[in-house]
Amino acid sequence: MSTAYLSQKLDQPLPTKDGGTLRTIREACDYMTGMGKKRELRSQWQRVAKLILAQEDVATVSRALEQALFYDAKLDVSKVPAGAQGRRQ
């Protein structure tokens, strides 16, 4: 996978309840490789992985990643900018 693709910035920083913030596709990949196997096998994370492997556009990856974090209750919504929170609905 190209460095240029991995270095693309997500639509917005995604703060996690794990104490980090995902800003790039590379950081999303690193986050995903660090999660437990049970969580990794969930359909929302499988979708994010497939999108990244297919090198889909950053907007699509960002939305899927945000959704996966939200479904796992790992998205720190208190730190997501107010204008962006309405997108998830």
Residue pairs with C-beta under 8 A, 6 or more apart in sequence:
1 52
1 53
1 55
2 55
5 25
5 55
6 24
6 25
6 26
6 29
7 24
7 25
7 26
8 24
8 25
8 58
9 23
9 24
9 58
10 22
10 23
10 24
10 25
10 28
10 58
10 61
10 62
10 65
11 58
11 59
11 62
11 63
12 62
12 80
12 81
12 84
13 21
13 22
13 23
14 21
14 22
14 23
14 62
14 65
14 66
14 69
14 75
14 80
15 21
15 75
15 76
15 79
15 80
16 22
16 31
16 69
16 74
16 75
16 76
17 73
17 74
17 75
17 76
18 31
18 74
20 27
20 31
21 27
21 79
22 28
22 31
22 65
22 69
25 52
25 58
25 61
28 48
28 52
28 61
28 65
29 52
32 40
32 45
32 48
32 49
35 45
39 45
39 72
42 68
42 71
42 72
44 64
44 67
44 68
44 71
44 72
45 68
47 64
47 68
48 61
48 64
48 65
48 68
51 60
51 61
51 64
52 61
63 87
66 75
66 87
66 88
67 88
69 75
70 77
70 88
77 85
